Amino acid sequence: MPDIRLAVLAVLTAIIVSATTYSIVFETYLDTSNPLLTHLPHPLGLTHYYANKSNILNVYFIKKAWAWTTGAFLLLWFTSPPSIRIAQRWWKWAIATAMWLVFTSWFFGPALLERLNLASGGECILALPSGDSISVPVDYCLTKSSVSPGSHPQLFVAPFSDAFVPPLDWRSIPRLRRGHDVSGHLFLLTMSALFLADQLRYSFRARERSTWHSLAVVANVSLIGVWLFACYTTSLYFHSPLEKLTGYILGISGFAVTLLPENLGSPQTNENKLHTT
């Protein structure tokens, strides 16, 4: 049987390359590294549903991608026949979770994606209601601190005039901008789709499947479909081409690390575990 991981990778690559090419030719993407643009609504937001960040896919699926992926994995595991409930699968999930945390949340301090942004010239930028922006100390971005003229008056000083200073009760959270803003969405979506495809390999090799497990397989395949579509919308509307490319490459790299447990034990032992009823 063809390797489902290679099939998903091929489809994923085709989607990202074609959508990114389209976004370049027809200028449909928003450069999220540009502090003058990133806080504004997408220019196509009113006419293209998925260009609006408040769309259902982004709010309820992409922003909770690893929770959905973990839920699909658990459903697949607990409905699996005993022959494929091997520890190796849990190790893969644990490593993938660690990759998610290291790149997006914490790596002995700031997450790796934030470190990459700063190393490539990123600044901590606060977007003002007037459309202007100011640079603030990077700690405000790393701690995701909310700032306002009332709580941090030292940030709102000359050369700004009163016309550009927001009201005292206005507040916002500054973001890292101007550096290389790796697409965290493509990183996580790529890794998630490949991880689920890898987990489905065990089910496809099993000789017997219960009705519940068959339904779990359908649910996992469906979620992979959602992640592929999310990669399409992200590639079409957000991030620069290079930022999308690095997100895609990091997603593949993160998934590759999850394959390390396959080296535990001999290949023959692992194959026997998968085929034993």
C-alpha positions in Angstrom: 0.0 0.0 0.0 1.4 3.5 -0.9 2.7 5.5 2.1 -0.1 7.9 3.1 2.6 10.2 4.6 4.1 10.7 1.1 0.7 11.2 -0.4 -0.2 13.9 2.1 3.2 15.6 1.7 2.8 15.7 -2.1 -0.7 17.2 -1.8 0.4 19.7 0.9 3.4 20.8 -1.2 1.2 21.2 -4.3 -1.3 23.3 -2.4 1.2 25.6 -0.8 3.3 26.1 -4.0 0.2 26.8 -6.2 -1.5 29.1 -3.6 1.7 31.0 -2.9 2.4 31.5 -6.6 -1.2 32.8 -7.1 -0.7 35.2 -4.1 2.4 36.6 -5.8 1.0 36.9 -9.3 -2.3 38.5 -8.1 -1.0 40.2 -4.9 -3.5 38.6 -2.6 -1.3 38.2 0.5 -0.9 40.6 3.4 2.7 41.1 4.6 2.3 40.4 8.3 5.8 41.7 9.0 5.0 45.2 7.9 3.9 47.2 11.0 1.9 49.6 8.8 -0.2 46.8 7.3 -0.4 43.9 9.8 -2.9 45.5 12.2 -5.2 46.6 9.3 -8.0 44.4 7.9 -7.0 42.4 4.9 -7.7 44.4 1.7 -9.7 41.4 0.4 -11.5 40.8 3.7 -14.8 42.1 2.6 -15.0 40.2 -0.6 -13.0 37.0 0.3 -14.3 35.3 3.4 -11.1 33.5 4.3 -9.0 36.6 4.0 -10.8 37.9 7.1 -9.0 36.7 10.2 -12.3 36.3 12.0 -13.4 33.5 9.7 -14.6 30.2 11.4 -11.7 28.2 10.1 -9.1 30.6 11.7 -10.9 31.2 15.0 -12.1 27.7 15.8 -9.7 25.4 14.0 -6.3 27.0 13.1 -5.9 28.8 16.4 -6.6 25.5 18.2 -4.9 23.3 15.7 -2.8 21.2 18.1 -5.8 20.6 20.4 -7.8 19.3 17.4 -4.9 17.2 16.3 -4.4 15.8 19.8 -8.1 15.0 20.1 -8.0 13.2 16.7 -5.0 11.2 17.8 -6.6 10.2 21.1 -9.8 9.1 19.3 -7.7 7.0 16.9 -5.6 5.4 19.7 -8.5 4.5 22.1 -10.5 2.9 19.3 -7.5 1.0 17.9 -7.2 -2.8 18.2 -4.7 -3.9 20.9 -2.2 -5.0 18.2 -1.4 -1.4 17.2 -1.6 0.3 20.6 2.2 0.5 20.8 4.2 3.0 23.0 6.0 4.2 19.9 2.9 6.2 18.9 2.7 8.0 22.2 6.4 8.9 21.9 5.7 10.4 18.5 2.8 12.5 20.0 5.0 13.6 22.9 7.8 14.7 20.5 5.4 16.6 18.2 3.9 18.3 21.3 7.4 19.3 22.4 8.1 20.7 18.9 4.9 22.8 19.0 5.8 24.2 22.4 9.5 24.9 21.6 8.6 26.8 18.4 5.5 28.6 19.4 5.5 29.0 23.2 8.7 28.5 25.2 12.3 27.5 24.6 14.3 28.4 27.8 12.7 31.8 27.4 11.2 33.1 24.2 9.9 30.6 21.6 12.1 29.7 18.7 9.9 31.5 16.2 10.2 34.7 18.3 14.0 34.3 18.5 14.2 33.9 14.7 12.1 37.1 14.3 14.4 39.1 16.6 17.6 37.6 15.1 16.4 38.8 11.7 15.9 42.4 12.7 12.5 42.2 14.4 11.3 45.0 16.6 8.6 45.2 19.2 5.9 47.4 17.6 2.8 49.0 19.0 0.2 49.9 16.4 -1.8 53.1 17.3 -5.4 53.8 16.4 -4.2 56.7 14.2 -2.4 54.2 11.9 1.0 55.1 13.2 3.2 52.8 15.2 5.9 53.1 17.8 8.8 50.9 18.8 8.7 49.7 22.4 11.1 47.6 24.5 11.1 44.0 23.3 10.2 42.6 26.7 6.6 43.9 26.2 6.3 41.6 23.2 7.9 38.6 24.8 5.6 38.8 27.8 2.6 39.8 25.7 2.0 42.8 28.0 -0.9 45.1 27.4 0.1 48.8 27.3 -1.8 52.1 27.3 -1.1 55.8 27.8 -2.5 55.4 31.3 -0.4 52.4 32.4 2.8 53.2 30.5 2.9 57.0 29.9 6.7 56.9 29.3 6.1 55.2 26.0 3.8 57.9 24.6 6.1 61.0 24.6 7.6 63.3 22.0 7.8 63.4 19.0 4.1 62.4 19.2 1.5 65.2 19.4 -1.7 65.0 21.4 -3.5 64.3 18.2 -1.6 61.0 17.8 -1.7 59.9 21.5 -4.6 57.4 22.2 -7.1 58.0 25.0 -5.9 56.9 28.5 -8.3 54.0 28.5 -7.1 52.6 25.1 -4.8 49.6 25.4 -3.2 47.1 23.1 -0.6 44.4 23.0 2.6 45.1 20.9 3.8 42.5 18.4 7.1 41.6 16.9 7.4 43.1 13.4 9.9 43.9 10.7 11.9 40.7 11.2 11.4 37.4 9.4 7.9 36.4 10.7 7.9 32.6 10.0 4.4 31.4 9.3 3.5 29.7 12.6 0.3 28.5 11.0 2.0 26.7 8.1 4.5 25.2 10.5 1.8 23.8 12.8 -0.6 22.8 10.0 2.1 21.0 8.1 3.4 19.1 11.1 -0.2 18.3 12.2 -1.3 16.9 8.8 1.9 14.7 8.5 1.6 13.5 12.1 -2.0 12.4 11.6 -1.1 10.7 8.3 1.7 8.8 10.1 -0.8 7.7 12.8 -3.2 6.5 10.2 -0.5 4.1 8.8 -1.0 1.9 11.8 -4.7 1.7 11.3 -4.3 0.9 7.6 -1.9 -1.9 8.4 -4.2 -3.5 11.0 -6.0 -6.6 9.9 -9.1 -5.9 11.9 -10.9 -2.7 12.6 -14.0 -2.1 14.7 -16.8 0.1 13.6 -15.7 2.8 16.1 -12.2 2.6 14.9 -13.3 3.0 11.3 -15.2 6.1 12.3 -12.1 7.4 14.0 -10.1 6.8 10.8 -12.7 8.8 8.9 -12.5 11.6 11.5 -8.7 11.8 11.2 -8.8 11.8 7.4 -11.4 14.6 7.5 -9.2 16.6 9.9 -6.3 16.2 7.5 -8.5 17.6 4.8 -9.3 20.6 7.0 -5.6 21.2 7.7 -4.8 21.1 3.9 -7.6 23.6 3.2 -6.2 25.8 6.0 -2.8 25.6 4.4 -4.4 26.8 1.2 -6.1 29.9 2.7 -3.0 30.8 4.7 -0.8 30.5 1.6 -3.2 32.6 -0.4 -3.8 35.5 1.9 -1.1 35.8 4.6 2.6 36.2 5.1 5.3 36.8 2.5 6.4 33.9 0.2 9.6 33.4 2.1 7.8 33.3 5.5 5.4 30.7 4.1 8.4 28.6 2.8 10.2 28.6 6.1 7.0 27.7 8.0 6.5 24.8 5.6 10.1 23.6 6.0 10.0 23.9 9.8 6.8 21.9 9.8 8.4 19.1 7.8 11.4 19.3 10.1 9.3 19.1 13.2 7.5 16.0 11.8 10.8 14.4 10.9 11.9 14.6 14.5 8.8 12.7 15.5 10.0 9.7 13.4 13.0 9.1 15.8 11.1 6.6 17.9 10.8 4.3 14.8 14.5 3.6 15.3 13.8 2.1 18.7 13.9 -1.7 18.3 14.6 -3.6 15.2 12.6 -3.0 12.0 11.4 -6.6 12.1 10.1 -6.2 15.7 8.2 -3.1 14.8 6.7 -4.7 11.7 5.6 -7.7 13.7 3.9 -5.5 16.2 1.9 -3.8 13.5 0.8 -7.0 11.8 0.0 -9.1 14.9 -3.7 -9.5 15.5 
